[in-house]
């Protein structure tokens, strides 16, 4: 099925669909086009009654470098695409437009994927940075290769965390604070110990192991799978996840507005300078 530009849609086994991020040359950085295509692919699998389990994988050495900060036509892509949410104000001035885009593309899509009525499994290798977490965290299960590294470096950018702020529910409050405060990577073994990842496997076994797990789950009655998923999600939501997500998203927008007023851009330019310096030093 080749009607996507930035992803691949596959049927590797009976009752299993696999969606593959396919921008390896950009470390699978998430352009708006990729996110909309990913959403279309999730919809295709969710609405196909012959599919019981959905795998999210990625081509190349890294799962995702996060949002594509080099994208030039992001707003136009969003304005031209049919909305998946109900928010408005995409063409407005100031913080209103920025919030509308992020409400649609980041918080909105991640929340939508979390609530898909079928089990989803992320197969993760290499680096998963910031926005990349917003692809794996909505999935029901995560299988990580032993080389996987997870990072939210947004505080280094002058922002209070990624838009889909699920840190506390993934690694616990104290590790969530350390993860944010330091911007350091967490290893696959560490997040497995904390309960964020279900399995850690050798890199060369990642796809086979994940497919076997998906096929095993797909043997179960789909209606029971759907309701089991909704039950666990409801339990998590009753712990305060939804209100916490709304608060953190508002703080995220406040950080963008603050940086825009102080620096003339959405993130602290010191982050870009440090990143450039690191790349130059690494090239020497």
N, C-alpha and C positions, 0 to 999 in steps of 0.2 A: 504494500500500500504506500505509494510514493506521492500522495497529495499533500505532504507537509515539506517545508523547507528546512526547518531547524530541528526536527525530531524524526524518529522512525516509529512506526506502529507495527507490531509483530504479533503473531499467534504461535508461540513456540511449543505449545502443548494444548491438549484438550482442556477446555474451560479456563484457559489462562491467556490473558493479553499482556504484552510487554511494551511499554513506552520507553523509548531510548532518547535521551538528550543527545543531540548530534551537532554540537558546535565545538568539537574538540580543539580546533585551532584557536578558539577564544576561551579555552578552559571551561566551556559550557556556561559562560556568562549569560545572564538572562536578559535578553532584549525583550521589548514588549511583544514583538512578533512571536518569539519563542513561548512566552507565557500564555498568549492567546491560543497558540497551536497546541500547547500542552493541555490547556483546558478543553479544547475541542476533542483531543484524543481521549482524555478522561471521560468526557461525555459519551463518546463513541463506545467505549468499553462498558460504561455504566448502563447504557441503554440497550446493549446487546445481551439478550437473554441466554446466549450460549457461553457467555463469560461469567465466571464466578469469582476469580481473583485477578487483580491487576498488579503487575510489577512495574516499578519505576527504576530505570537503570540509566547509565550514562556512558557514552563513548569516550575513549581517551584515558589518560592517566589520572585525571581529576574529575570528581563528580560535578562540582560547580564552584566557580570563583565568585558567585553572588550576582548582584545587579550589574548590568553592563553600563558602567559609568561613561563609556565613550559613545554611547548611542546618540545620534544626532536628531532623529525624527521621532523620538518617543511620544511626545504629546500628539503629533499628527496621527500616529498609528492608533493611539487610544481614541482620539476624536473620530476617526474614520471607521472604527470597528463597532459592531453592535455590542452594546453594553451587556455584561453578565450580572451586574448588580443594579441597584436602584439609585445610587448617588448621582449628583448633578453638579454643574458648575465648572466643567472642564475648560471652558474658554474664559473664565473669569480672571481677574487680576489678583496679584498678591498670593497670600497663603491659601486662599479658597481653591485655586486651580491645583496647587500641589497636593493638598489634602484629598481632593477629588480623585486625582490620578492614583494616589497610594491607597485610598480606600477601595478603589476598583481593582487595581492590579496586584497589590501585595497582601494587605489584610483580607480583602474580599475573596481573592482566588484561593489563598491558603485555607481560609475557613471553609470555603466551598468544597475543596478537595478533602479536608478532614471529614466532612459529613457525607461523602459519597456512600451509597448504600451497598458497597461491596468491600471485602477486605483488600487492603493495599499493602504492598511490601516494597520498601526502598532497598535497592542493592547498591551499596556505596563503596567507592574506592577513592584513594587519594584525598585531596583537600576539599572540604566543605566549608565555605567561608560565608558568613553573614547571610545574605539572601539565599544561599544554598541550604541553610538550615530550614528555611521556609518552604522548601520542597520536601525534605525528608521528615520533618516533624509532623506534618499533617498525615503521613502514612501510618497505618496501624502497627506495622512491624518494621524493624530496620535490621538488615543483615549487613555487617561491615567487613570489608577486607582488613587484614591485619596492618595495612599501611594507611588506613583512613585517619584523618585528622580533622577535628571540628573546631571552628573558631567564630566568635562574634566580636569583631574588631570595631564596632560602630562607636563605642565610647571614645576610641582614639580619633574618630572623625568628628567628635563633638556632638554626637547623637546618643540618646539614652538606651539604645538597643534596637534590634531589628523590629519591623512592623508587626510581625506575627510573634508576639512576645510570650513564648511558651517555656522559657528557661526553667522557671521554678518547678513546673510540672514534669520536666524532663530530667533534671539532675539534682533537684532539691534546692532549697533557699540559699544555703551557704556556698555551695559550689556555683550556683547561678551568679551570686555576687562576685565571686572570684573570677569567674569566666568573663564577666562584664568589666570589672575593675582593671584586670590585667591585659585583656585582649589576647591572652595566650591560647595556644592550641590545646585541645584535649585529645588524648589518644583513644583509639578504638577500645583498648583494654580498660581504660579508665571509665569511659562512658558505659561500657558493658557492666562494669562493677556497680555503677550508679543506677542502672536500670534503663538507660536511654536506648541502648542497643540490645537486641535479642540474642544475636549470635555474632561471633568474630571468627572468620575463616581465612585460610590462606588466599591470597589474591587470585591465584590461578583456579581456585575452586568456587569463587564468588557466584558466578552466574549459574553454574550447575547446582550448587547448594540451594540458591534462592528458588530456582525453578522446581527443584524437588519439593521444597517446602510449600510452594504455591500449589503444586499438583496434589499434595497431601491434603491441604486445606480445601481444595476444590472438590474433593470427594464428598464433603459434607453437604447437607441440604442448604440451598442458597437462602431460602427464607429464614432459616434458623441463624445462619451466619449474619444476615442483615440485622436481625433483632438483637443478637448478641453484641454486635458492634454498637448499635444505638444504646444499649443498656450501659455499656462501659463509658461511652461518651457522655451520657446523661449523668453518670456518677461523678465524672470529672468536672462537668459543668456545674454541678451542685456544690462542688468544693470552692467555687468562686472564680473559675477560669474565665468566664465571659466578661465579668466586670473588671477583672484584672487586665484582660486584653484591651478593653476599651480605655482604661486609664492610661496604660502604657502607650497606646497609639496616640492619645492626645498629647502626652509628653514628647513623643517622637516628633509630632508636628510642631510643638513649641520649640524644640531644638532647631529644627529647620528654619523656623521664622527668626529665631535669635541669630543663627549663623548668617542668614541673609541680611539682617540688619547690621551686624557687626563686620562681617567679612565680604558681603556681597555675593555669597554663594551658599548652597545648602549645607555644606560640610566645612569643618575647620580646615583652611588651606595648609595648616601645619602638617596634617596627615599626608597630603599629597607630596609635600616637600620631603618628608621623612621617607616615604615610599620610593621617591625618585633617588634619593641619596643611597638607600639600601640597594637598589638595582645597580647603580653605578659602582658601588663598592664590590658587589658580587661579580660584576663583569671584569674587574681588574685582575 
